[in-house]
Amino acid sequence: MKAACVKDYQLIAKKKLPKFLFEYLDGGSYSEVTKHQNLKDLEALSLRQRVLRGSSNIDTKINLFGSTYNLPVALGPVGLAGMYARRGECQALRAAEKCGVPFSLSTVGVCSLDEVAKTSNKPFWFQLYMIKDRSFMVDLLTQAREAKCSALIFTVDMPVPGSRYRDYHSGLAGESWLSGNIKRFSQAMMKPSWALDVGLLGMPHKLGNVTPLLKKNSGLEDFMAWMGNNFDPTVTWKDIEFVRDNWDGPIILKGILDPEDARQAATMQVDGLIVSNHGGRQLDGVLSSVKCLPRIADVVGDQLDIMVDGGITSGLDVVRMLALGAKSVLLGRAWVYALAAKGQIGVEHVIDLIHKEMIVAMTLTGCHTLSDINEGVIDNLSNNP
Ligand SMILES: Cc1cc2nc3c(=O)[nH]c(=O)nc-3n(C[C@H](O)[C@H](O)[C@H](O)COP(=O)(O)O)c2cc1C
C-alpha cells in the first residue's frame, strides 16, 4: 500500500511489526480513554474557512530555542525506536535534519547519545527522565553536552509508569523469562522482513544510554524492568534546580497539563514546556492535550515557549494546536509508524505531508505566517473543546 497519510503508515506498521512491538507503540494506558480523547478532541475543532485572501507565500519557518526550523513540528522522544527500524533513532535524526525539524532522542532509545551524535554534525534534543541514581543523570547530561545537544526535554509525568494492558496481552510484560521470549520470538518469526532487517541486522538491541548500568547479556525484559524500577517517584520541583545546575542550555519540561503546574514552571529556570499526557500512556482519564492547552497558554504563554503533543496526525492538527496557543508541536506515534513502515524515507514523507497539509490549512484559513494563526481560525470556539 502506498501511504497517503499517517493512518496509512499505522496500518503498514501493524503489518510489518511483531505484535508485541506494534502494541507497545500503538497502545495507551488502562482503558485508553485519554489516548482516544487526544484524537477526538482535535478532530472536533472545526476550522474557519476564509477565501480570496491571496496567500501565495506561506511561511512556516520558526525559531525555537535559538535555532530556525522549517516548520513548527519536532520529532518527540519515543523509547525503543531502534526496535521499529534498524538503528531507528539514527534514521529518524537523518530524516529530521533533511526536513529541517528538531529530533529528540529518548533516554531509553536503542541508539546511544554517542551513536546518534556520530550520525550527523547538527545538534539534536535529548530527553531525560528523573532517574534514581543522580550521578548517572549527571553522566548522561555530560554526554548530552559532549554530543552537542541543543536542548534538554525533561519529562516529569513518569514518576511511576502507567500500566498498559496491551503489553500484558502481547507478551511484553508480566511473563516469565522463558515464556516471554518464546512468545516474542514466535511473533518475530511471523514478520520475516522485520526479523531480518531489525531482528538480525539491527543489533545490538539494547537501551544504548543505560547499557552501562546493566549486566553484559541483558535482554529486552531486563531493560523493561530497568525502566520500571529506576524512574524516581520522589521527584519534586526542587529537582528541577538539580537539572538546571547540571545543564546550561534550554530546558523544556514535558508532561504539564495543569495551569497551576505551568505557573510553577514559569518561576523555575526553564525555557519551555510541553503540554502532554504522554500520548495517553500514563494517567488514563486525564483531559486531552488540546483541551489543556488554551488555559496553560493563557497563564504562561508570554513567559515560556509552549509546545504540545498528543494525537497530532496531520498539518491541520498542527494549525489547530497553534490556534490554541502552542508555539510548536511534537509528533509521537505519527513519526514512528512511518519509521516502522519505511525507515528514514517514511519519516521524511510524514514530515513533508504535514508541511503540505499545513500550507493548505493556512491558505484556506487566510494565514500567511505562523503569527497569523490564532483562535480566529477555529470556528465556534465556544462549542469546541
Ligand atoms: C512507544 C512510545 C514510547 C515513548 N517513549 C517516550 C520516552 O522515552 N520519553 C518521553 O518523554 N516520552 C515518550 N513517549 C511519549 C511521546 O513523547 C509523546 O508524548 C506522545 O507519543 C504523544 O502522543 P502521540 O503519540 O499521540 O502523538 C513515548 C510514546 C510512545 C508511543
The ligand as a Gaussian input file, in Angstrom:
#p B3LYP/6-31G(d) Opt

LIG

0 1
 C        6.145000       3.894000      22.127000
 C        6.266000       5.215000      22.837000
 C        7.387000       5.462000      23.608000
 C        7.529000       6.697000      24.243000
 N        8.685000       6.963000      24.930000
 C        8.850000       8.167000      25.499000
 C       10.075000       8.486000      26.137000
 O       11.004000       7.689000      26.171000
 N       10.177000       9.702000      26.720000
 C        9.157000      10.624000      26.704000
 O        9.293000      11.714000      27.257000
 N        8.001000      10.346000      26.075000
 C        7.837000       9.155000      25.461000
 N        6.674000       8.883000      24.800000
 C        5.624000       9.927000      24.693000
 C        5.846000      10.790000      23.443000
 O        6.986000      11.588000      23.559000
 C        4.655000      11.714000      23.215000
 O        4.394000      12.440000      24.400000
 C        3.382000      11.004000      22.772000
 O        3.684000       9.910000      21.941000
 C        2.481000      11.983000      22.033000
 O        1.272000      11.388000      21.656000
 P        1.002000      10.821000      20.173000
 O        1.790000       9.551000      20.059000
 O       -0.454000      10.594000      20.185000
 O        1.450000      11.852000      19.195000
 C        6.517000       7.669000      24.146000
 C        5.386000       7.410000      23.359000
 C        5.259000       6.205000      22.699000
 C        4.057000       5.969000      21.827000

